[in-house]
Amino acid sequence: MKPIAAGVFLILLLSVTTTAAGTTLSSDVSALKAIKSAIDPTTIPSYSCLASWNFTSDPCSDHHVTHFLCGLSCSADRVTQLTFDRAGYAGTLSPLVSQLTQLITIDISDNKFSGQIPTSLFTLPNLQTLNLRSNSFSGTVPPIISSLKSIETLDISHNSLSGSLPDTSTSLTLTRLDLSFNNFTGPIPKLPQNLIELAIKSNFLSGLLSNISFNELNQLEVVEISNNSLTGIIPGWFFLQPALQQINLANNRFTSIEILKPINSNLIAVDAGYNEIVGDLSVTFTAYDMLSSLSLRYNKLHGPIPEEYSRKTTLRRLFLDGNYLTGMPPKGFFDGKSWVSGSFGDNCLKNCPASSQLCSKSQKPWAICRQEYGGKGKPKS
C-alpha cells in the first residue's frame, strides 16, 4: 500500500478534528434562536453579547473569535449557562428555554424582560441558579416552581410579580431565596429547610410570624422581611434559630416583641424599627453575646434604658429614637469609654447630654410625654 501523501493526511486530520469538536444539539440551537427572536432587536446594542449570536457558526464550537462571544457557556454539545450582560434587552423569555435541559445557570438580571415567567422554565431538571432580578416580569409564580429539584439560588426580586408567595418547601436544595420588591400578598408559607439567606422585603405580606414557616431552618443566617404588613408579636423563638446572624423586620405592623434568653447565639444585628411595638425595652437583648447592632427606633417603647446596654462591649450601633423612653440614659454611654453610635432622640428622656451624638436629636415636648403616660404628671424616671 502506498503511503498517504502529506497534503491528504492534513485534510483528513482537519476533518477528524472538526468531527471531534461536534456540533451543538439541534434542540439547543433552536432554543437559542427562539430566545434571541423573542427580544426586541432595537434593544440589542451592537456591542452586546446577543449581537454576537450569529447562527452561521455553531454555538458550542470554538467560537470565541467572531460569533457567540458571550452570553452562554457549553459543556460538550450542550448549553449549560445563559448569562446575559446588562445591556437593556427588552422582550419576553421564550418558553423554548425549557429545551436547554442541561442548563445549570440562568442569569438575565438587570435588563427589561417583561410578561410572565414561562412555566416551562420550572421544568429544567439541572437548574441550580435562576436570577431574573431587576426586570419587569409580571403575573404569578405557579406552584410548579417546586419542581426545580436542583435549585440552590432563586432571585426574582425587583419585578412586578403578584399573588401568594410560591410554596418552595419541597425544593430542599434551595439555600438563597430573594423575592423582594414585588407585589406578593398573603402570609409567609413554609420555607425550605436548607435556606441560608431569605429576602422577601418590600412586598405586601400580611399575617403573623408562624413557627410553621420557619420550622427546622437550622442553617438560616440572614432574614430580610422589612417593608411589609406583618402583624402581631415577634415571637421569642424567632431570635433563637441556631445559625441566625442578621434580622430585619423594620417597617411592618408588629405590636409586641418577646426576647428569650439565648444559648450559644450567633445573632449580630437586629432591626425592628418603625413598627408599633409597645412595652418596656427588654434587657434580655444584652444577653446575646455577639449582638453588635440593634434598632428599635420609632415604636412605642416605654420605661428607662437599662444600664446593661451601656456595659455591653460588643454593641456598636443602638437606635432607640422615636419612642417614649423615660428617665436618664445610662452614664456609661457618655464617659468616653463607649464606642456606641446611634440615637436616643425624640423620646422622653431627661438630661440626655446635647454634646453627645446619641442625644443630638431633641426630646419630645413634655406635653406629648405627659399625654402618653396618662396625663398625670411627668413620666416616671
C-alpha positions in Angstrom: 0.0 0.0 0.0 1.3 3.4 -0.9 1.9 5.9 1.9 -0.6 8.7 2.3 0.6 12.0 0.8 1.2 14.7 3.4 -1.4 17.0 2.0 -4.1 14.3 2.0 -3.2 13.4 5.6 -3.6 17.1 6.7 -7.1 17.2 5.2 -8.1 14.0 6.9 -6.7 15.4 10.3 -8.7 18.6 10.0 -11.8 16.6 9.2 -11.3 14.4 12.2 -10.7 17.4 14.5 -13.9 19.1 13.3 -15.9 16.0 13.8 -14.5 15.5 17.3 -15.5 19.1 18.2 -19.1 18.1 17.3 -22.0 20.5 16.9 -24.5 21.8 19.4 -27.6 19.6 19.8 -30.2 20.8 17.3 -32.8 21.4 20.0 -30.4 23.6 21.9 -29.8 25.7 18.8 -33.5 26.1 18.1 -34.0 27.2 21.7 -31.2 29.8 21.4 -32.7 31.1 18.2 -36.2 31.4 19.8 -34.7 33.2 22.9 -33.0 35.8 20.7 -36.1 36.2 18.4 -38.3 37.0 21.5 -36.1 40.0 22.2 -36.8 43.4 20.6 -33.9 43.8 18.1 -33.9 47.5 18.7 -32.8 46.8 22.3 -29.8 44.7 21.2 -26.8 47.0 21.1 -24.0 46.3 18.6 -21.5 45.8 21.4 -23.7 43.3 23.4 -23.5 39.6 23.8 -26.7 38.9 21.9 -25.4 41.0 19.0 -22.6 38.4 18.6 -25.0 35.5 18.4 -24.6 34.6 14.7 -26.1 31.2 13.9 -23.9 30.7 10.8 -21.4 29.5 13.5 -22.0 26.6 15.9 -22.8 28.0 19.4 -20.8 25.3 21.3 -17.8 25.1 19.0 -14.6 27.0 19.5 -16.4 30.2 18.5 -14.9 32.9 20.7 -13.4 35.0 17.8 -16.3 36.5 15.8 -19.5 34.7 16.9 -21.2 33.9 20.3 -18.6 35.9 22.1 -20.5 35.8 25.4 -23.9 35.2 26.9 -23.7 31.4 27.0 -21.4 28.5 28.1 -21.4 24.9 27.0 -20.2 21.5 28.1 -19.5 19.3 25.0 -22.5 19.8 22.7 -25.0 21.2 25.3 -25.6 24.7 26.6 -25.2 24.8 30.4 -25.3 28.6 31.2 -27.2 31.6 29.9 -25.6 34.7 31.4 -26.7 37.8 29.7 -24.9 41.1 30.0 -26.8 44.2 31.4 -27.5 45.7 28.0 -31.1 46.7 28.5 -32.6 43.8 26.5 -36.4 44.1 26.3 -38.9 41.4 25.3 -40.1 38.2 26.7 -38.3 35.0 27.7 -39.2 32.3 25.2 -40.8 29.2 26.7 -38.4 27.1 24.4 -35.8 27.8 27.1 -37.0 24.5 28.5 -35.3 22.7 25.6 -32.0 23.6 27.2 -32.3 20.7 29.6 -28.6 20.8 30.7 -28.8 24.4 31.9 -27.2 24.9 35.3 -27.4 28.7 35.4 -29.8 31.3 34.0 -28.9 34.9 34.8 -30.7 37.6 32.8 -30.8 40.1 35.6 -30.8 43.9 35.2 -32.5 44.0 31.8 -36.1 44.9 30.7 -37.7 41.5 30.2 -41.5 41.6 30.7 -44.5 39.4 30.5 -45.0 36.2 32.6 -42.2 33.9 33.5 -42.7 30.9 31.3 -44.0 27.9 33.2 -41.8 25.6 31.2 -38.7 27.3 32.8 -39.5 25.5 36.1 -39.2 22.0 34.5 -35.4 22.3 33.9 -34.0 19.3 35.8 -30.5 20.5 36.4 -31.0 24.2 37.1 -29.1 25.4 40.2 -29.2 29.2 39.8 -32.1 31.2 38.5 -31.6 35.0 38.5 -34.3 37.2 37.0 -33.6 40.1 39.2 -34.4 43.7 38.1 -36.7 43.1 35.1 -40.4 43.7 34.5 -41.8 40.2 34.8 -45.5 40.2 35.9 -48.1 37.7 36.8 -48.0 35.0 39.5 -45.4 32.3 40.2 -47.0 28.9 39.6 -46.8 26.0 42.1 -44.7 24.1 39.6 -41.7 26.1 40.7 -41.3 23.4 43.4 -40.3 21.1 40.5 -36.8 22.7 40.4 -35.3 19.9 42.4 -31.7 21.1 41.9 -32.2 24.8 42.6 -29.9 26.4 45.1 -30.2 30.1 44.3 -33.5 31.8 43.3 -33.6 35.5 42.8 -36.7 37.0 41.2 -36.6 40.3 43.1 -37.3 43.7 41.7 -40.1 42.7 39.3 -43.9 43.2 39.2 -44.9 39.7 40.4 -48.1 39.3 42.4 -50.3 36.7 44.2 -49.2 34.5 47.0 -45.6 33.6 47.7 -44.6 30.5 45.9 -44.6 27.3 48.0 -40.9 26.2 47.7 -40.9 23.9 50.7 -40.3 20.8 48.6 -37.2 22.4 46.9 -35.0 21.1 49.6 -31.7 22.2 48.0 -32.7 25.9 47.9 -30.2 27.9 50.0 -30.8 31.5 48.8 -34.2 32.9 48.1 -34.9 36.6 47.2 -38.4 37.6 46.3 -38.1 41.3 47.4 -39.6 44.3 45.7 -42.6 42.7 44.1 -46.3 42.8 44.9 -46.7 39.5 46.7 -49.6 39.3 49.2 -50.7 36.9 52.0 -48.8 35.0 54.7 -45.3 33.6 54.6 -45.5 29.9 53.6 -43.5 27.0 54.9 -39.9 27.6 53.8 -37.2 25.2 52.6 -35.2 23.7 55.4 -31.8 24.3 53.8 -32.2 28.1 53.5 -29.3 30.2 54.4 -30.5 33.6 53.2 -34.1 34.8 52.9 -35.2 38.1 51.5 -38.8 39.0 50.9 -38.8 42.7 51.8 -40.9 45.4 50.2 -44.0 43.3 49.3 -47.5 43.4 50.8 -47.2 40.3 53.0 -49.6 40.1 56.0 -50.3 37.8 58.9 -48.2 36.5 61.8 -44.7 35.2 62.0 -45.5 31.5 62.2 -43.3 28.7 63.6 -44.7 26.5 60.8 -43.0 28.8 58.2 -39.6 28.7 59.9 -39.6 25.3 61.5 -36.2 23.4 61.4 -34.4 26.1 59.4 -31.2 25.3 61.2 -28.9 26.9 58.6 -30.7 30.2 58.3 -28.3 33.1 58.7 -30.0 36.2 57.2 -33.7 37.2 57.2 -34.9 40.3 55.4 -38.7 40.8 55.6 -38.9 44.5 56.2 -41.4 46.8 54.5 -44.5 44.5 54.6 -47.7 44.5 56.7 -46.9 41.7 59.1 -48.7 41.9 62.5 -48.8 40.6 66.0 -45.9 39.5 68.2 -42.3 39.0 67.1 -42.0 35.7 69.0 -39.0 34.7 71.1 -38.3 31.5 69.2 -37.6 33.7 66.1 -34.4 35.0 67.6 -33.2 31.6 68.8 -32.7 29.9 65.4 -29.3 28.4 65.8 -27.4 29.9 62.8 -29.2 33.3 62.7 -26.9 36.4 62.4 -28.9 39.2 60.8 -32.7 40.1 61.1 -34.5 42.9 59.5 -38.2 43.2 60.5 -38.5 47.0 60.1 -41.5 48.8 58.7 -44.2 46.3 59.5 -47.1 46.4 62.0 -45.7 44.3 64.8 -47.2 45.3 68.2 -45.0 43.4 70.6 -41.7 41.6 70.9 -40.7 38.7 73.1 -37.0 38.2 73.9 -35.9 34.9 75.3 -32.5 34.2 76.9 -30.2 32.7 74.2 -28.0 29.7 74.2 -24.8 30.0 72.0 -26.5 32.6 69.8 -24.7 33.9 66.6 -27.1 36.9 66.4 -25.2 40.1 65.3 -27.8 42.6 64.0 -31.5 43.2 64.7 -33.7 45.9 63.1 -37.3 46.0 64.3 -37.7 49.7 63.9 -40.8 51.5 62.5 -43.3 49.1 63.9 -46.0 49.6 66.7 -44.2 47.7 69.4 -45.3 48.6 73.0 -43.9 47.7 76.3 -40.5 48.2 78.1 -37.1 47.9 76.4 -36.1 44.3 77.3 -32.7 43.9 79.0 -32.5 40.3 77.6 -31.2 41.6 74.3 -27.9 42.3 76.1 -27.6 38.5 76.8 -26.9 37.9 73.1 -23.1 37.7 73.3 -22.4 38.8 69.7 -25.0 41.4 69.3 -23.4 44.5 67.6 -26.3 46.4 66.1 -29.9 47.0 67.5 -32.6 49.2 66.1 -36.0 49.6 67.8 -36.5 53.2 66.6 -39.9 54.7 66.1 -42.0 52.2 68.1 -44.0 52.8 71.3 -41.5 51.7 73.9 -41.8 53.0 77.5 -39.6 53.0 80.6 -35.9 53.5 81.1 -32.9 52.4 79.0 -31.4 49.5 81.1 -27.9 50.1 82.4 -26.8 46.8 80.9 -26.8 48.3 77.4 -24.0 50.8 78.3 -21.9 47.9 79.6 -22.3 45.6 76.6 -18.8 45.7 74.9 -19.9 44.2 71.6 -22.6 46.8 71.0 -21.6 49.3 68.3 -24.9 50.7 67.0 -28.0 51.4 69.1 -31.0 53.3 67.7 -33.8 53.9 70.2 -35.1 57.3 68.9 -38.8 57.9 68.3 -40.1 56.1 71.3 -41.3 57.2 74.8 -38.4 56.1 76.8 -38.0 57.9 80.2 -35.5 58.7 82.9 -31.9 59.5 82.5 -29.9 57.5 79.9 -27.1 55.4 81.4 -24.0 57.4 82.2 -21.8 54.7 80.7 -22.7 55.9 77.2 -21.1 59.3 77.9 -18.0 58.6 79.9 -15.7 58.5 76.9 -15.3 54.7 77.0 -18.3 53.8 74.9 -17.9 53.2 71.2 -21.7 53.1 70.6 -23.2 55.2 67.8 -26.9 55.7 67.1 -29.7 57.9 68.5 -31.7 58.4 71.7 -33.5 61.4 70.4 -37.3 62.0 70.2 -38.0 60.3 73.4 -39.0 61.5 76.9 -35.5 61.2 78.4 -34.1 63.6 81.0 -30.6 65.2 80.9 -29.5 63.5 77.7 -26.2 65.4 77.0 -26.6 67.6 74.0 -22.8 67.3 73.4 -23.2 63.5 72.6 -24.1 62.4 69.1 -26.5 60.0 70.7 -28.6 62.9 72.0 -28.2 65.3 69.1 -31.8 64.9 68.2 -34.0 66.7 70.8 -36.5 65.0 73.1 -40.3 65.2 72.7 -42.2 68.1 74.3 -43.2 67.4 77.8 -46.9 67.8 77.0 -46.7 64.9 74.5 -44.9 62.7 77.0 -47.4 63.6 79.7 -50.3 62.6 77.5 -48.7 59.3 76.5 -48.3 58.4 80.2 -51.9 59.2 81.0 -51.7 62.9 81.6 -51.0 62.5 85.3 -47.8 64.5 85.9 -44.4 63.8 84.5 -43.5 60.3 83.3 -41.6 58.3 85.9 -37.8 58.2 85.9 
